[in-house]
Amino acid sequence: MDHETAGAVSAQIVDAIGEAVIADRDFLETVLTGVLARGHVLLEDVPGTGKTLTARSLASALDLRFQRIQFTPDLLPSDITGSNIYNEAEGAFEFSRGPIFANIVLADEINRAPPKTQAALLEAMGEKQVTVDGTTYELPTPFFVLATQNPVEQEGTFGLPEAQRDRFIIKTEMGYPDRAGERELLDRRAGRVEQAPSIQPIIDGEQVPDLQRAAESVSVDERLRDYIVDLGRATREDHRVDVGVSPRGVQRLFEASRAVAILQGRDFVVPDDIKWVVEPVFSHRLVLTADAGVRGVERSEIVADVLDSVAVPGAEGGSGRADNPDQPR
């Protein structure tokens, strides 16, 4: 699939999801960026904004198998991965696959499960496989985790460890729709019998890897590669940050920037692609100092300051567009 076709298909996918979900288009494109970059997305927002509907609609538009896992305090790792069950007829144990064996997995309210259960996702998200009783099982291709957590319900929750937050290529929020959006939500509900809307597939599920391969072939100028590295290193030098963006996070920004270029139908990355996606890629990876936490410093504020402090290739000062460093070499 060429880059222009991939961009057109991506736009159709976003349009289709937007027919079911009342959300900002930038948000929907950010979620799709995670899919194109072969990553996972963490949604943090208040209940009732449409996080679950977004995941279901994405799976429908991509014609992929969808599974929802409700994370609760009593959820066990085997409830996610599956377990070996004794078959009396065969006189042997058989592996019963858990809900993780799907293309798109919604880990709903992931921070309600204890750390041991959260850790069951680590191998699946990082290696696209699970290991049960010493046997490794490959997960379907493509495989994508969309996890949600509700920030307002702190009681009975377990914070995600740094290692697991780092597994998500993007962390973003839906936010409340504006007044016109909420009114449109009612108008749509009045026009159908079903409580939840449904959408038709835009592409065949087997074509999703083609979209991802198109992103893998996007060109990134050497100066822009330096720019991405400098952004990551600058987070480690900020006095408000205890642990900055890891090398993995720098690589994820590179991958996400290429996916953003695909959304625009281009085969090369421009500086604005990087700037558009850097906050949702970097912010959740930052570990703030105790003092910054007490003062209520926002991680997004730090990323914005980093963007201002690192010069864009070909531009004077710390901000602005590059003088055409985007042409592939």
N, C-alpha and C positions, 0 to 999 in steps of 0.2 A: 504494500500500500504506500503510495507516494505521500509527501507531506501535505500537499494541498487537499488531497482526498481525505487524509486523516483529520485535517482541521475542519473540513466540512462535516464529516461524520461526527466529530466531537461536538460541534455546534448543534447538530440535530439531537444528540443525546442530552445535552444541557436543556434544549428547548422542551424535549419530551418530559424530563424530570420536572421542569418548571410548570408544566401543565398539571402536575399532581401536587407539587409542594410550593407553598407560598414562601419564597425565600429570595434573598438578593442573588442576582446572577453571579456576582463575584464569589459568593459562598459556594454555589453549585460547581463553578469552574475550579475552585480550590479543591473540592472533594474529588472531582474527576482528574485533577492533576496528580493526586496520590495514586490513582489507578494506573494512569499512563506511565508513571515513574516506578511502577512495580512496588509501591510502598503501602503503608497502612495509615489510617487517619483516625485521630482522636477528636471527638466532638464534646465540648464542655458547654453546657447551657442548662437553663431552667427547664423543668418538665413542661411538656405540652407544646413545644415549639416545632415539632415535626422531625425529630432526629430519626426515629424508627421508620417513619414514612419515607424519608430520604434514602435510607439504606434499601428498603424494599423497592422503591422506584428505580434506584440505580441498577439493582439486580434485574429487574424487569426490562429496562431499556437495553441492557447488555445481554439479555437472554442467558443469564447464568443462574446456577442453583444457589438458593439463599437459605441460610439457617440463622435463627435467632437464639442466643443463649442468654437467659436471664441470670445475671450474677447475684447471688445471695450469700449471706454469711455461712450457710451450711452447704454450699456448693463444693463438691470434691473435684480434684484433678481428673479423676476417671469419668466424671460426668461430662467433661469436655472432650477428652481424647478418646474415650471408649475403654473397654476392659475385656479380659478373657473370660468367657463364660463356658461352663462345662456342658457339653452336648451328650446327654445320656444315650441317645440313639447311636452316636458315633463312638462313644466312649473316649472322647478327647475334648480338649479345650479349643474353643473357637474365638477369634477376635471379633467382638461386636463394635463396629465403628461408632464413635461419638459424633456429636453435631459439628465438630471442627472440620469434618470431611465434607466441605462445601466450597463453592467458589467465592462467595461473599458471605462472611460470617459477621453478624451483628453481636458484639459483646456488650450487652445492654447493662448500664450502671456497673461498669467493671470495677469501680472502687468500693463496691459493697462486699466483694468476696475477700477472704483473707489472703495474705501474701503468697502462701503456698499454692493456692488455686490460681492466682494471677500468674504465678511463675510457670504454670502449665502452658501458657500461651507463648512463652519466650522462644522455645525451640520451634514451635509452629510458625511464628512470625519471622524468625531469623533464618531458619533453615528449610522452611516449607516441608516439614516432616514432623512426626511425633514418634516417640519411643515408649513402648509399653512392655514391661517385663523383659527388657533386653532386646526386643524386636523393633525394628524401625519400619514405619509405614509412610510412604510418600503421600503428600496431600495433592488434591486436584490442581490442575493448571488451567486458568490462572487462579491464584489464591490471594484474597484480600480481606483484611480485618478492618471493620469500622467499629470502633469502641465509643461508648458514650459514658459520661459521668455528669451528675447534677451537682453543681457547686453549692447550692443553697441548702442541701440536705447533708450536713456534716456529721450528724449523729449516726453512729453505726457504720461509718465508712473507713476504709483503709487507703491511705495515700499510695499512689503508684510509685514504686521505687524508681530511682534514676535510670537503672538499666532498662526498665520496661518503657519508660517515657521515651528513651532514646531509640526504641524500636519503631516508633511512629514517625513517619517522614513529615507529617503535618499535624498540627493541632489548631483547630479553628472553632469558631462559634457561629451559631445561626442568628441569634438575636431575635427580638420581637419584630414582626412585620409592622409597617406603618399602618395608619388608619385605613387607607385605601386597600391595603393588602388584607387586612382582617375582614373588611367588608366583602372583598372578592372571595374570601374563604367561605363566608356564609352563602353567597350567591352560587358558588360551585356546589355546596352541600345541598342547597334547595333544588338543584337541577338533576340530582341522581338519587337512586334508591339505596345504593350501598353506602355504608358509613365512611369507608375509605376509598379514595379514587384508585383507578388502575390504569396502567399505560401499556401500550404494545411495544414489543421489542423493536429497536432501531437497527440492530445488526445481529447476526448470528453469533452465539457465544464463542464459536471457534475462531472468529475474526478478531477478538479482543487481543490475542497475542500479536496480531499484525499491527494494531494501533501502538502497542508497547514497543515493538521493534522499530516503528517509525520514529518514536521518541529517542530510541537508542542511537539512531543515525544522524541526529541533529548536530550540526557543527558548532563548536564553542571556540571563539578566537582565543589565542594564547594570553592576550592581555586581560580578557574577561576571566580566564581561569585564575590568573594572578589576583584579580579583584575578588573572586570568591574566596580564595585562600586568605587574603588580607582581612576580609570581613570576619571570617571565623576566628582568626588570631586576635583581632581587636577585641572580641568579647572576653578573651582571657586576661586582657590587660586592664579592663574596667575595674575600678576600685570597689564597685558595688557587687561584683561577681566573685563568688568563691570558686566555682568550677564553670569554666566557659564551654563553648561548643567544642565537641570532640572532633577528631578527624573524620569519624563516621558522619557527623552532622554536616561537615564541609562537603563531603561526597554527596550527601542527600540534597544539599542546595544545588549542586551541579546537576543532579538528575532531575530535580523538580524544575529547574530553569529550562531544561530541554523540553520537558513536558508542556510548560507554558508556551514555548515557541510553537509546539504542535497545535495548541488551541488556537493560535493565530494563523495556522496554515503555513508557517515558515520552516525552512530547513536550517536556520541559524538562530543563535541567541543574540538578543540585544540587551543593553544594560537595564532597560526597564523591566525585562522579564525577571531578572535577578531581584531587582528592588521590589517588584510586586509580590514575590513569594518568600522573601527572606524572613519576614516576621513570623508567619505560621510555621516555617521550618526551624528557625533558631530559638524562638522565645521559650518553648517548653523544655529546652535542653539546658537552660541556664539555671545554676544553683546560686541563689543570692547569699550574701553575707548576712550574719545575724542582724547587724545594724540596718542593712537595707530592708530586711524583712520587717523589722520593728517600725521603720519609717514608712512602710507601705509602698515601697518602690515597685513600679510595674515593670515586668520584663519587656513588654513592648516598648516602653520608654527607653530602655537600654539599647534595644535593637535600633530604634530610631536615631539615637545618639551615635551609634556605631556607623550607621549609614552616612550621617553628616560628617563624621571624622575621617572616613576613608575616601580618598579621591577616586572618582570614576575615571577609567582609562581615557586619556585624550581630553579630559576636562580640567579646567583650572579650579582650584579649591577643593572642597570636600563634597560637593554635590553637583548635580547637573547631568546632562546626557553626554555620552562620549561622542567624539567627532568620528562617527562611522567606524568603530572598531568591530562592527558586527558582520562584515563580509567574510565568508568562509575562505580559508586559505587553501 
